[in-house]
Amino acid sequence: MNIQEEKISLAQLLMETNDPELIRSIREILSKNKPMDFWDELSRDEKAEIQAADKEIAREETTSYEKFIKKHR
């Protein structure tokens, strides 16, 4: 059986099951193979801060590191 046939066979078995625990287990196994995007790990507030910073950068509302440090020395 080639890989495509194997995937179809597994999909058919999955469609036939009504066991929620089995479905959860399969989802968990498959999600472990998928690389996690750090964005999905961030809180809503952290995402909002990053998006606000992106907008400030786009509007060129930034200060160089040197200017920032000079003010605080």
C-alpha positions in Angstrom: 0.0 0.0 0.0 1.5 3.4 -0.9 1.3 6.5 1.3 -1.7 8.0 -0.4 -3.7 4.7 0.0 -2.6 4.5 3.6 -3.8 8.0 4.4 -7.2 7.3 2.7 -7.5 4.1 4.7 -6.8 6.0 8.0 -9.2 8.7 7.1 -11.9 6.1 6.5 -11.3 4.5 9.9 -11.4 7.9 11.5 -14.7 8.7 9.9 -16.2 5.5 11.2 -15.2 6.0 14.8 -17.4 7.8 17.4 -14.9 7.5 20.2 -14.0 11.0 21.4 -11.0 9.9 23.3 -9.5 8.1 20.3 -10.1 11.2 18.2 -8.4 13.4 20.8 -5.5 11.1 20.9 -5.1 11.1 17.1 -5.3 14.9 17.1 -2.6 15.1 19.8 -0.3 12.8 17.8 -0.8 14.7 14.6 -0.4 18.1 16.2 3.0 17.0 17.7 4.3 16.6 14.2 3.3 20.1 13.2 5.8 22.9 14.1 4.3 25.3 16.6 4.1 28.9 15.7 5.2 31.1 18.5 2.4 33.6 17.7 -0.1 30.9 18.8 1.6 30.8 22.2 1.2 34.5 22.9 -1.5 36.0 25.0 -4.0 38.5 23.5 -2.2 41.4 25.3 1.2 40.3 23.9 -0.2 40.1 20.4 -1.7 43.6 20.8 1.6 45.1 21.9 3.4 43.6 19.0 0.8 44.8 16.5 0.9 48.3 18.0 4.7 48.3 17.8 4.5 47.2 14.1 2.2 50.2 13.4 4.6 52.6 15.2 7.5 51.3 13.0 5.4 51.7 9.9 4.7 55.3 10.9 8.4 55.8 11.6 7.7 56.6 15.2 10.9 55.0 16.4 14.1 56.1 18.2 17.5 54.7 17.7 19.1 52.7 20.5 21.9 55.3 20.8 19.4 58.2 21.2 17.4 56.3 23.8 20.5 55.4 25.9 21.9 58.9 25.7 18.7 60.3 27.3 18.8 57.8 30.1 22.5 58.2 31.1 
